[in-house]
Amino acid sequence: QVQLVESGGGLVQPGGSLRLSCAASRSIFSLDAMGWYRQAPGKQRELVATITSGGTLNYGDSVKGRFTISRDNAKNTVFLQMNSLNPEDTAVYYCKALIGLSGYWGQGTPVTVSS
């Protein structure tokens, strides 16, 4: 098992940036993959970005070129740098860890993009 704690969400103006953090309770080397997902009000949860233990990156189409996922192995933390934010990015952002076929979720951090 692994516990995940997200942080860094908040209110930002359109065109602004935020960086989200997801701290894991164990070495992220031991996890098959980590990722960020988001869920807007009334919508299904969707993929934002993932990174595998081998370093392979994957992004959702709506965030390509604007968001960047990265990790700090020494701190067991995965980051999501979000640039050029727009109101459609407003959602609760969740961190997920994959161990084999088991997925573990954090509690989520809300992001609101509004002027």
N, C-alpha and C positions, 0 to 999 in steps of 0.2 A: 504494500500500500504506500501511498504518498499523500501528504497534505499540501495544498497549494494556497497561497495567499496573494491576491492581486492588490495592487495599489496604483495610484497615479491618475485616476479618473477625475473628472470635474467639468466645469463650464468653460468653454472656449469660444471665441468669435470665429465666424467663417473665415477661412484662409489661415487660421492659426495652427499650432502644433501642440501635441501632447506626447509624453512617453509613459507607457504603462509598464509595470514590473510584475513579474510572477515569481515568487520565491517558493522553492520546493523544499520539502522536509528531508530529502535525501539527495544523494549525488545524481545530477541529471545525466551523467554518463550511463547510469543504470536504467534509464528510461528509454523506451524505443522511439518515442517522439514526444514533442510538446507543441502546443499550438494555442492560437487565440481564435475564439469564435465570438459572435455577437448576436444579440437578439433585440430587435426594435419592437416597440409596442404593437401588438396585433400581428406580428410576423414570426416566421419560423427562425430558429437559430441557424446561422450561416457561418461558413468557414471564412476566416479572415486570413490567417497565415499559419503555416506549420513548419517545424524544423525537426528532422530526424536525428537520431544519435550520430549518424554519419555525416550530418551537415547538409542534407538535401533540403532545399527550401521550396515552399509551394504557397501561392497567394490566390485569394479570391479575385475574380475579374474586376470587381468594383474598386479594389484598393491597389491594384498593380501600379507601380510607379509612384505611389504616394506613401505607402506604409512599408516599413522594414522590420523584419523579425531578426533578433540576434540573441546571443546568450553569453553569460559570464560563468564559465564552468567552476571557477574558484568560489563563486558566491551562490552556486546552485540556482541561478536566476535567469529567466528569459525575459526579454524586453520586446516591446512593440513601439517603434517610433512612428508616429502618425503625423504626417504633414499635409498641408493643403486641405484641411478638414472642411467639410460642408455639412449642412443640416441633415443630409441623408446618412451621415455617419453616426447620428445620435442613436445610442443603444446602450444596453448593458454588455460589457465585454467580459468574457469568461476565459480563463486559462484552463487548458486540458492537458493531462499527461496520459500517455498510452504505455501500458506494460502488457505485452502480449496482446490478448484480446480484451483486456480490461481497461476501461477509461475512467479517469478520476478528474473531477471538476473542482474548481475553486468557487468562491461564493459570488464572484462577479464584482465589477467596478463600473459605475455608470459614467457615461460620457455624453455630455450635452453640447451640441454645437448650435449656438444661437447668438444673434446680435441684440 
